[in-house]
Amino acid sequence: MADSSFDIVSKVDKMEADNALSQAQKEILSRYDFKGIGASVEWSGEKLLLKASSEDRVKAVLEVLEAKFIKRGISLRSLDVGEPYASGKEYRIEASLKNGISSEDAKKVSKIIRDEGPKGVKSQIQGDELRVQSKSRDDLQAVMALLKGKDLDVALQFVNFR
């Protein structure tokens, strides 16, 4: 019998992120505490740009955006948020979406699988994803459960389970 396998990836659905952004924009426009302070959130190329008149207000805009991401099922681990900085009369925060597993994170995940996973499970790094193989599907599901229980720096999804 052939080996079973699955891939571990870290991807953000751009459409879901766009929907979360538009929901956050609607809430910011309608909320009373954001009136007259120039609060906004928008795409700036591949990054998200949050603006407001004070540091506290721009952090509140970030909280609204994070709440919308959670509602849309996007992990906050896939959001890379910078520090607030002054730009003229307003404060800004730049945030970007993390796609792909970095080589250091892939090595950490691979080490966890090797050390704590069932015997006979092999993992190999393929670019920005990780392929996990085993003869037993039960072992693969045990690896999935193991990784879901770990507190890692990246949001992991499991795809191509065969």
KALIN-V171883 format. One line per field, one symbol per residue. psi: psi as a letter, one per 30 degrees, with the letter a starting at -180 (. if undefined). A space follows every 50 residues. Layout:
# KALIN-V171883
psi->???
This chain:
# KALIN-V171883
psi->klklllkkljkkjeeeeeeeeeeeeeeeefkefgkgghklklkibflkjk klfleeeeeeeeeeeeeeeeeggkkffgjjkalklkjbglklkkklkkkl kleeeeeeeeeeeeefllkgkkkkkicglkkkklfkeeeeeeeeeeeefk ilflkkkklhj.
